[in-house]
Structure formats: structure tokens, C-alpha cells
């Protein structure tokens, strides 16, 4: 079964988007959900979060007073029991659909510019529930959100808890996959977090003018982690100063740790091979995902 969806940064999610977030851990989830929640509260938008967690502990709430926003109706934290469970405590997708319809209507009547909805469906997997109801719920959400001019949704799921075939089915019910905002993007170089494996994704050109900003983000990540990966699949240019920068950071790692370079374009790997991996201590080749750009990457 094939899937198609657009990948969009969380700040670019807009009304009509029925998006999903197949995350690989709490860190990745919060990296995406926090700006989705905070972005609503920082503007004239309503956020509806279905969860049994306290409002103050939700991603994105650290800079806000939940009670103040709840009082105005801009923040709606609804428990599962009051939003999507039936009288016997089972998941009721129709009730969840009615809850969303109601909250969107009330948000529109209250004058909010848009209504954002999010929930994490992983608890259904943990409970061993049949995903048939969830798939039906996602279809209902798609019909409610996609034509809307005010509603948008991010459906969360822990991909580690979901069988691959069911994950494909869930993905097929969405038109947008959401990911965290880039850490840096000036149109020439984009730096983004990656989580499976943990590290950074670098795309575009890493030249002398951008060494400092890259070093800042790489150093910050290396300070708290080991075995950091760099996804280089979208790297279009890397100068020798950039290579030296990587070596300096790798040398600062604890003994036995390395900076792992994944998905290197073929000609970049050839240059490193000529230099000799043994002359670049702390840098090691990582995973490869097949042929890349056929030599478009330049070295200077």
C-alpha cells in the first residue's frame, strides 16, 4: 500500500491540514508539538489538546499560564473520558469527531482566527486496541479538517509501538507529515534536528560564512550526547574548513565515541577516502541509502 503526503515544518501547518507526527521518542514529539501549542497561544488561535496529562506539563506550555488561557477558552485540555471514550471506557471515534466539531464551532463563534487540534493515539496501541477504529477516526478527521478554513490537526503516534504495515495505513489517511522547524535556515544552509538516529540533518552549502552557526549547533548537541549522527544526504557543498570543523568537534568527544556521517554523497565520500578516514580521527562513515546526486557536491 503506497502513501503520499507533503512534509511540512510545524510553523507552516495551516488551516485545512490534517497532519500526522510519527515520532521516535518524547524528545522528537516535544520538538514538534511544543511550537504547535505555543504558536496558537502566542496568536489569536485556539488549541484543543486531548490528553490525560495536566495542562502545565504539556509541550509548549512552559512560558504560559494554563489557567489564564483556559479561562478565555483559547486553551482546551480535554481528558479522554470527556472527549473520546464511551460509557464502558472504550475508544469511541465518533465521539471524538463530535468533540472536535463542537470545539471548532465554538472557536469560530468566539472569534479565534483558527482552531488547532492535537492528541497522541499511542495509548490505543499500548492498550492493545484494534486500529480499525483509529483508521476510521482518522478518515473522519480528514473529512472535518481538510475542507476547513479554520481547523488544523496534528495526530501523534509513537512509530516504535506501531507495526510497520499499520503505520503505512495510518500515514495514508493524512495529507501532511509534520516535522520540527529547522534550527537554522538562511536559504543557503539548512540545519535541522534528526531523531532516529539522533543528530543533525544538514542541507545545502556549508561554506566559510556558515561555519560559526553550524559549529554552534553541533557543539550544543555534542555537549549532551554521544554517537551523534550527521545526515549529509542533502549536503550540496562542503569546504575543507568545514571538514576541519568536523574533525575538531570529533576530537573533543570522549574516547571511543565518534561523529557518524550518514548518507554521504558519493563524491564527498570519495574525497574523504582520498584524505583517509584514519587521518580524520573521530569521524566514521555511517549508513548509506543508495546512490545520490551523481557528483553534484563540490569541494573547495
NORBELFEN-V674368 format. One record per pair of residues at least 24 apart in sequence whose C-alpha atoms are under 10 Angstrom apart, sorted by the first residue. I is the first residue (numbers start at 1). J is the second residue. If there is no record, write none. Layout:
{{I	J} {I	J}}
This chain:
{{1	165} {1	168} {1	169} {1	172} {2	168} {2	169} {2	171} {2	172} {3	168} {3	169} {3	170} {3	171} {3	172} {3	173} {3	174} {3	175} {4	171} {4	172} {4	173} {4	174} {4	175} {4	176} {4	177} {5	171} {5	172} {5	173} {5	174} {5	175} {5	176} {5	177} {5	178} {6	174} {6	175} {6	176} {6	177} {6	178} {7	175} {7	176} {7	177} {7	178} {7	179} {8	176} {8	177} {8	178} {8	179} {8	180} {8	181} {9	176} {9	177} {9	178} {9	179} {9	180} {9	181} {9	182} {10	34} {10	35} {10	36} {10	39} {10	154} {10	177} {10	178} {10	179} {10	180} {10	181} {10	182} {11	35} {11	36} {11	39} {11	178} {11	179} {11	180} {11	181} {11	182} {12	36} {12	178} {12	179} {12	181} {13	116} {13	152} {13	153} {13	154} {13	176} {13	177} {13	178} {13	179} {14	114} {14	115} {14	116} {14	149} {14	150} {14	151} {14	152} {14	153} {15	113} {15	114} {15	115} {15	116} {15	145} {15	146} {15	147} {15	148} {15	149} {15	150} {15	151} {15	152} {15	153} {16	142} {16	143} {16	144} {16	145} {16	146} {16	147} {16	148} {16	149} {16	150} {16	151} {16	152} {16	153} {16	175} {17	116} {17	142} {17	145} {17	146} {17	147} {17	148} {17	149} {17	150} {17	151} {17	152} {17	153} {17	154} {17	174} {17	175} {17	176} {17	177} {17	178} {18	117} {18	138} {18	139} {18	141} {18	142} {18	143} {18	144} {18	145} {18	146} {18	147} {18	151} {18	152} {18	153} {18	154} {18	155} {18	173} {18	174} {18	175} {18	176} {18	177} {18	178} {19	118} {19	142} {19	145} {19	146} {19	152} {19	153} {19	154} {19	155} {19	156} {19	171} {19	173} {19	174} {19	175} {19	176} {19	177} {19	178} {19	179} {20	118} {20	120} {20	138} {20	153} {20	154} {20	155} {20	156} {20	157} {20	170} {20	171} {20	173} {20	174} {20	175} {20	176} {20	177} {20	178} {20	179} {21	120} {21	154} {21	155} {21	156} {21	157} {21	158} {21	159} {21	171} {21	176} {21	177} {21	178} {21	179} {21	180} {22	120} {22	122} {22	155} {22	156} {22	157} {22	158} {22	159} {22	160} {22	162} {22	167} {22	170} {22	171} {22	177} {22	178} {22	179} {23	156} {23	157} {23	158} {23	159} {23	160} {23	178} {23	179} {23	195} {23	196} {24	157} {24	158} {24	159} {24	160} {24	161} {24	194} {24	195} {24	196} {24	197} {24	198} {25	157} {25	158} {25	159} {25	160} {25	195} {25	196} {26	59} {26	158} {27	195} {27	198} {28	158} {28	179} {28	180} {28	193} {28	194} {28	195} {28	196} {28	198} {29	59} {29	120} {29	156} {29	157} {29	158} {29	179} {29	180} {29	195} {30	58} {30	59} {30	60} {30	180} {31	59} {31	60} {31	179} {31	180} {31	181} {31	193} {31	195} {32	59} {32	60} {32	154} {32	156} {32	178} {32	179} {32	180} {32	181} {33	58} {33	59} {33	60} {33	118} {33	119} {33	154} {33	155} {33	156} {33	178} {33	179} {33	180} {34	58} {34	59} {34	60} {34	61} {34	62} {34	180} {35	59} {35	60} {35	61} {35	180} {35	181} {36	60} {36	116} {36	117} {36	118} {36	153} {36	154} {36	180} {37	61} {37	75} {37	116} {37	117} {37	118} {38	62} {38	63} {38	64} {39	116} {40	74} {40	75} {40	112} {40	113} {40	114} {40	115} {40	116} {41	66} {41	69} {41	74} {41	75} {43	74} {43	112} {43	113} {43	114} {44	74} {44	111} {44	112} {44	113} {44	114} {44	115} {45	74} {45	75} {45	107} {45	108} {45	111} {45	112} {45	113} {45	114} {45	115} {45	116} {45	150} {45	151} {46	70} {46	72} {46	73} {46	74} {46	75} {46	76} {46	103} {46	104} {46	106} {46	107} {46	108} {46	110} {46	111} {46	112} {46	113} {46	114} {46	115} {46	116} {46	117} {46	150} {46	151} {47	73} {47	74} {47	75} {47	76} {47	77} {47	103} {47	104} {47	107} {47	112} {47	114} {47	115} {47	116} {47	117} {47	118} {47	151} {47	152} {47	153} {48	73} {48	74} {48	75} {48	76} {48	77} {48	78} {48	99} {48	100} {48	103} {48	104} {48	107} {48	115} {48	116} {48	117} {48	118} {48	119} {48	153} {49	75} {49	76} {49	77} {49	78} {49	79} {49	116} {49	117} {49	118} {49	119} {49	120} {49	154} {50	76} {50	77} {50	78} {50	79} {50	80} {50	81} {50	82} {50	83} {50	84} {50	96} {50	99} {50	100} {50	117} {50	118} {50	119} {50	120} {50	121} {51	77} {51	78} {51	79} {51	80} {51	81} {51	83} {51	118} {51	119} {51	120} {51	121} {51	123} {52	77} {52	78} {52	79} {52	80} {52	81} {53	77} {53	78} {53	79} {54	78} {54	79} {72	110} {73	103} {73	106} {73	107} {73	110} {73	112} {74	107} {74	110} {74	112} {74	115} {74	116} {75	115} {75	116} {76	103} {76	117} {77	119} {78	119} {80	119} {90	124} {90	129} {91	124} {91	129} {91	130} {91	133} {91	134} {91	137} {92	133} {92	134} {92	137} {93	133} {93	134} {93	135} {93	136} {93	137} {93	138} {93	140} {93	141} {94	133} {94	136} {94	137} {94	140} {94	141} {95	137} {96	137} {96	140} {96	141} {97	137} {97	138} {97	140} {97	141} {97	144} {98	140} {98	141} {98	144} {100	141} {100	144} {100	145} {100	151} {100	153} {101	141} {101	144} {101	145} {101	151} {103	151} {104	144} {104	145} {104	148} {104	150} {104	151} {104	152} {105	150} {105	151} {107	150} {107	151} {108	150} {108	151} {112	150} {113	149} {113	150} {113	151} {114	148} {114	149} {114	150} {114	151} {114	152} {115	149} {115	150} {115	151} {115	152} {115	153} {116	145} {116	150} {116	151} {116	152} {116	153} {116	154} {117	145} {117	151} {117	152} {117	153} {117	154} {117	155} {118	152} {118	153} {118	154} {118	155} {118	156} {119	153} {119	154} {119	155} {119	156} {119	157} {120	154} {120	155} {120	156} {120	157} {120	158} {121	155} {121	156} {121	157} {121	158} {122	155} {122	156} {122	157} {122	158} {122	159} {122	160} {122	161} {122	162} {123	157} {123	158} {123	161} {124	157} {124	161} {125	157} {125	158} {125	161} {125	162} {125	163} {126	161} {126	162} {131	162} {131	166} {131	169} {131	170} {132	166} {134	170} {135	166} {135	169} {135	170} {135	171} {135	172} {135	173} {136	170} {136	173} {137	173} {138	170} {138	171} {138	172} {138	173} {138	174} {139	170} {139	172} {139	173} {139	174} {140	173} {141	173} {141	174} {142	173} {142	174} {142	175} {146	174} {146	175} {154	178} {183	213} {183	214} {183	217} {184	213} {184	214} {184	217} {186	210} {188	236} {188	237} {189	213} {189	214} {189	234} {189	235} {189	236} {189	237} {190	214} {190	234} {190	235} {191	217} {191	218} {191	231} {192	217} {192	231} {193	217} {193	221} {193	230} {193	231} {194	228} {194	229} {194	230} {194	231} {195	228} {195	229} {196	229} {197	227} {197	228} {197	229} {197	230} {197	231} {197	262} {198	225} {198	226} {198	227} {198	228} {198	229} {198	230} {198	231} {199	225} {199	226} {199	227} {199	228} {199	229} {199	230} {199	231} {199	259} {199	260} {199	261} {200	228} {200	229} {200	230} {200	231} {200	232} {201	229} {201	230} {201	231} {201	232} {201	233} {201	234} {201	235} {201	262} {202	230} {202	231} {202	232} {202	233} {202	234} {202	235} {202	236} {203	231} {203	232} {203	233} {203	234} {203	235} {203	236} {203	237} {204	232} {204	233} {204	234} {204	235} {204	236} {204	237} {204	238} {204	297} {205	234} {205	235} {205	236} {205	237} {205	238} {205	239} {205	297} {205	298} {206	235} {206	236} {206	237} {206	238} {206	239} {206	240} {206	241} {206	242} {206	243} {207	237} {207	238} {207	239} {207	240} {207	241} {207	242} {207	299} {207	300} {208	238} {208	239} {208	240} {208	241} {208	242} {210	242} {211	239} {211	241} {211	242} {211	245} {212	242} {212	245} {214	242} {214	245} {214	246} {215	242} {215	245} {215	246} {215	248} {215	249} {218	245} {218	246} {218	249} {219	249} {219	250} {219	252} {222	249} {222	250} {222	252} {222	253} {222	259} {223	252} {223	253} {225	253} {225	257} {226	253} {226	254} {226	256} {226	257} {226	258} {226	259} {227	253} {227	254} {227	256} {227	257} {227	258} {227	259} {227	260} {227	282} {228	253} {228	257} {228	258} {228	259} {228	260} {228	261} {229	258} {229	259} {229	260} {229	261} {229	262} {229	284} {229	285} {229	286} {229	287} {230	259} {230	260} {230	261} {230	262} {230	263} {230	264} {230	285} {230	286} {231	260} {231	261} {231	262} {231	263} {231	264} {231	286} {231	287} {231	288} {232	261} {232	262} {232	263} {232	264} {232	265} {232	268} {232	288} {233	261} {233	262} {233	263} {233	264} {233	265} {233	266} {233	288} {233	289} {233	291} {233	292} {233	293} {234	263} {234	264} {234	265} {234	292} {234	293} {234	297} {235	263} {235	264} {235	265} {235	268} {235	293} {235	296} {235	297} {235	298} {236	265} {236	268} {236	293} {236	295} {236	296} {236	297} {236	298} {236	299} {237	268} {237	296} {237	297} {237	298} {237	299} {237	300} {238	268} {238	297} {238	298} {238	299} {238	300} {239	298} {239	299} {239	300} {240	299} {240	300} {241	300} {242	299} {242	300} {243	272} {243	280} {243	283} {243	299} {244	280} {246	280} {246	281} {246	282} {246	283} {247	279} {247	280} {247	281} {247	282} {247	283} {248	280} {248	281} {248	282} {248	283} {249	282} {249	283} {250	280} {250	281} {250	282} {250	283} {250	284} {251	280} {251	281} {251	282} {251	283} {252	282} {253	282} {254	282} {255	282} {256	282} {257	282} {257	283} {257	284} {258	282} {258	283} {258	284} {258	285} {259	283} {259	284} {259	285} {259	286} {260	284} {260	285} {260	286} {260	287} {261	285} {261	286} {261	287} {261	288} {262	286} {262	287} {262	288} {262	289} {263	287} {263	288} {263	289} {263	290} {263	291} {263	292} {264	288} {264	289} {264	290} {264	291} {264	292} {264	293} {264	297} {265	289} {265	290} {265	291} {265	292} {265	293} {265	294} {265	295} {265	296} {265	297} {266	290} {266	291} {266	292} {266	293} {266	294} {266	295} {266	296} {266	297} {267	292} {267	293} {267	294} {267	295} {267	296} {267	297} {267	298} {267	299} {268	295} {268	296} {268	297} {268	298} {268	299} {271	299}}
